[in-house]
Amino acid sequence: YNQHYLQHLVPRSVAERIHCLYVGLNLQLFPPDMPVPTGNAPLIFAVSRLVEKKGLFYLVSACGLLKEQGYNFRCRIVGDGPQRPLLEETICNLGLNDYVELPGPAAHEQVIEMYQQATIVALPCMIGRDGDRDGIPNALMEALYMQIPVVSTPVSGIPELISDDKNGLLVPPQNSPALAAALARLLDDPSLCRRLGTAGRETIRERF
């Protein structure tokens, strides 16, 4: 995505010399095997700066829909940023204080431990009103390698990492009902979670 954007800014003779090199993960930082998550309720996990382009308002709204549908779950959004007041207000307005937590930022070692508790990783990225957008979020690469099923959106470079229904699920950005439906699908289908998780780890091993 970024390669094509840059190529359109320069003459063809220069564009031909622009190549794409993906950021990779240092796999030695991650455990080789994932334990089966334990706990009273499945954990929907997100690690992100709390900024508009991460689409976290729509994740909280999707949690409200899951609650209305009677799902038993927890959602933990790790990070900090300017959208924290909005997210806190939305959690309160939707009666999600017992479902969604905002514990603040955490060290990478702590995040890796939290991945091991996660049932699903959700990061519904979007294009901000100022045009800001992600490339390929590291959190999605980390989740795939940790064999956690992911739900995201086909924004910018994310489809270069995630193929819908092959190694993750993609939903339209800024669409809480579609996001809730994808999360519900994973909560209802452990075999789908395992299939996507296995494919996700292979994607990272092969390409990232």
C-alpha positions as CSV (number, residue, x, y, z in Angstrom):
1,Y,0.0,0.0,0.0
2,N,2.7,2.5,1.0
3,Q,4.9,1.4,-1.9
4,H,2.1,2.2,-4.4
5,Y,1.4,5.5,-2.7
6,L,5.0,6.6,-3.0
7,Q,5.3,5.4,-6.6
8,H,2.5,7.7,-7.6
9,L,4.4,10.7,-6.2
10,V,7.5,10.3,-8.4
11,P,8.5,9.8,-12.0
12,R,8.4,6.2,-13.3
13,S,12.2,6.0,-13.4
14,V,12.3,6.6,-9.7
15,A,9.1,4.6,-8.9
16,E,10.8,1.4,-10.4
17,R,13.5,1.7,-7.7
18,I,11.0,1.8,-4.8
19,H,10.7,-1.7,-3.2
20,C,8.6,-3.0,-0.3
21,L,10.4,-4.5,2.7
22,Y,8.1,-5.6,5.5
23,V,8.8,-5.1,9.1
24,G,9.4,-8.5,10.8
25,L,9.0,-9.9,14.3
26,N,11.8,-11.1,16.5
27,L,10.3,-14.5,17.2
28,Q,12.7,-15.2,20.0
29,L,10.7,-12.7,22.1
30,F,7.6,-14.9,22.0
31,P,6.8,-18.3,23.5
32,P,7.0,-21.2,21.1
33,D,3.7,-22.6,22.2
34,M,0.4,-21.0,23.3
35,P,-1.4,-22.2,26.4
36,V,-5.1,-22.7,26.2
37,P,-6.7,-19.5,27.7
38,T,-8.3,-20.1,31.0
39,G,-10.7,-18.0,33.0
40,N,-14.4,-17.5,33.6
41,A,-15.1,-15.7,30.3
42,P,-13.4,-15.4,26.9
43,L,-11.1,-12.4,26.6
44,I,-11.3,-10.0,23.6
45,F,-7.9,-8.2,23.6
46,A,-6.6,-5.0,22.0
47,V,-3.2,-3.3,22.5
48,S,-3.0,0.1,20.9
49,R,-2.6,3.8,21.3
50,L,-6.0,5.2,22.1
51,V,-6.3,7.3,19.0
52,E,-9.0,7.7,16.3
53,K,-7.4,5.6,13.6
54,K,-7.4,2.5,15.8
55,G,-11.2,2.4,15.7
56,L,-11.5,1.5,19.3
57,F,-14.8,3.4,19.8
58,Y,-16.3,0.8,17.4
59,L,-14.8,-2.0,19.4
60,V,-16.5,-0.7,22.6
61,S,-19.7,-0.3,20.7
62,A,-19.5,-3.8,19.4
63,C,-19.0,-5.0,22.9
64,G,-22.3,-3.3,23.8
65,L,-24.0,-5.3,21.1
66,L,-22.5,-8.6,22.3
67,K,-23.7,-7.8,25.8
68,E,-27.2,-7.2,24.4
69,Q,-27.0,-10.6,22.7
70,G,-26.2,-12.3,26.0
71,Y,-22.6,-13.2,25.4
72,N,-20.3,-13.7,28.4
73,F,-16.9,-12.1,27.7
74,R,-14.4,-9.6,28.8
75,C,-12.6,-7.0,26.7
76,R,-9.2,-5.5,27.7
77,I,-7.9,-2.5,25.8
78,V,-4.3,-1.8,26.7
79,G,-2.7,1.5,25.9
80,D,-3.2,5.2,26.4
81,G,-4.0,8.3,24.4
82,P,-6.3,11.2,23.7
83,Q,-9.4,9.0,23.1
84,R,-9.4,7.6,26.6
85,P,-12.1,10.0,27.9
86,L,-14.4,9.1,24.9
87,L,-13.9,5.4,25.5
88,E,-14.5,5.7,29.2
89,E,-17.7,7.6,28.5
90,T,-18.9,5.0,26.0
91,I,-18.2,2.2,28.4
92,C,-20.2,3.9,31.1
93,N,-23.1,4.9,28.7
94,L,-23.4,1.3,27.4
95,G,-23.2,-0.2,30.9
96,L,-20.0,-2.1,30.1
97,N,-18.0,-1.4,33.3
98,D,-18.1,-5.1,34.2
99,Y,-17.1,-6.1,30.6
100,V,-14.6,-3.6,29.2
101,E,-11.4,-2.4,31.0
102,L,-8.8,0.2,30.1
103,P,-5.8,-0.7,32.3
104,G,-3.5,1.8,30.6
105,P,-0.1,1.2,29.0
106,A,2.0,-1.9,29.6
107,A,5.5,-3.0,28.9
108,H,6.0,-5.4,26.0
109,E,6.8,-8.3,28.3
110,Q,3.5,-7.7,30.0
111,V,1.6,-7.5,26.7
112,I,3.1,-10.9,25.7
113,E,1.7,-12.4,28.9
114,M,-1.7,-10.9,28.2
115,Y,-1.7,-12.4,24.7
116,Q,-1.5,-15.8,26.4
117,Q,-4.8,-15.0,28.1
118,A,-6.6,-13.7,25.0
119,T,-9.3,-15.6,23.1
120,I,-9.5,-13.0,20.3
121,V,-7.5,-9.9,19.3
122,A,-9.5,-7.1,17.7
123,L,-8.2,-4.0,16.1
124,P,-10.8,-2.3,13.9
125,C,-8.5,0.3,12.2
126,M,-9.9,3.1,10.2
127,I,-8.8,6.3,8.3
128,G,-9.0,9.2,10.7
129,R,-10.7,12.4,9.9
130,D,-7.3,14.0,9.3
131,G,-6.3,11.2,7.0
132,D,-4.1,9.4,9.5
133,R,-4.0,5.6,9.1
134,D,-2.0,2.6,10.0
135,G,0.4,0.7,7.8
136,I,0.4,-2.8,9.2
137,P,0.1,-2.7,13.0
138,N,2.7,-4.7,14.9
139,A,0.0,-5.8,17.3
140,L,-1.7,-7.8,14.5
141,M,1.5,-9.5,13.5
142,E,2.2,-10.4,17.1
143,A,-1.3,-11.8,17.6
144,L,-1.0,-13.9,14.4
145,Y,2.3,-15.4,15.6
146,M,0.7,-16.1,19.0
147,Q,-2.0,-18.1,17.2
148,I,-4.8,-15.8,18.4
149,P,-7.6,-15.3,15.9
150,V,-7.8,-11.7,14.8
151,V,-10.5,-9.3,13.6
152,S,-9.5,-6.2,11.8
153,T,-10.4,-4.1,8.7
154,P,-9.2,-3.9,5.1
155,V,-7.5,-0.5,5.7
156,S,-4.2,0.4,4.1
157,G,-1.7,-2.4,4.4
158,I,-3.7,-4.7,6.6
159,P,-5.0,-7.0,3.8
160,E,-1.3,-7.6,2.9
161,L,-1.1,-9.4,6.3
162,I,-4.7,-10.7,6.8
163,S,-6.7,-12.6,4.3
164,D,-10.4,-12.8,5.3
165,D,-11.4,-16.2,6.6
166,K,-8.0,-17.6,5.9
167,N,-5.8,-16.3,8.7
168,G,-8.2,-13.8,10.3
169,L,-11.5,-12.0,9.8
170,L,-11.8,-8.6,8.1
171,V,-14.9,-6.4,8.5
172,P,-15.7,-2.9,7.1
173,P,-14.3,0.0,9.1
174,Q,-16.5,2.0,11.4
175,N,-19.1,-0.7,11.5
176,S,-19.9,-1.9,15.0
177,P,-22.6,-4.5,13.9
178,A,-20.2,-6.2,11.5
179,L,-17.5,-6.2,14.1
180,A,-19.8,-7.6,16.7
181,A,-20.9,-10.3,14.2
182,A,-17.3,-11.3,13.5
183,L,-16.5,-11.5,17.2
184,A,-19.6,-13.5,17.9
185,R,-18.7,-15.9,15.1
186,L,-15.3,-16.6,16.8
187,L,-16.8,-16.8,20.3
188,D,-19.3,-19.4,18.9
189,D,-16.7,-21.5,17.0
190,P,-13.6,-22.7,18.7
191,S,-12.6,-24.8,15.7
192,L,-12.6,-21.7,13.5
193,C,-10.4,-20.0,16.1
194,R,-7.9,-22.8,16.0
195,R,-7.9,-22.9,12.2
196,L,-7.3,-19.1,11.9
197,G,-4.7,-19.2,14.7
198,T,-2.6,-22.0,13.0
199,A,-2.7,-20.1,9.6
200,G,-1.8,-16.9,11.3
201,R,1.4,-18.3,12.8
202,E,2.4,-19.7,9.4
203,T,1.8,-16.3,7.8
204,I,4.3,-14.7,10.1
205,R,6.9,-17.5,9.8
206,E,6.7,-17.4,6.0
207,R,6.5,-13.6,5.3
208,F,7.2,-11.6,8.4
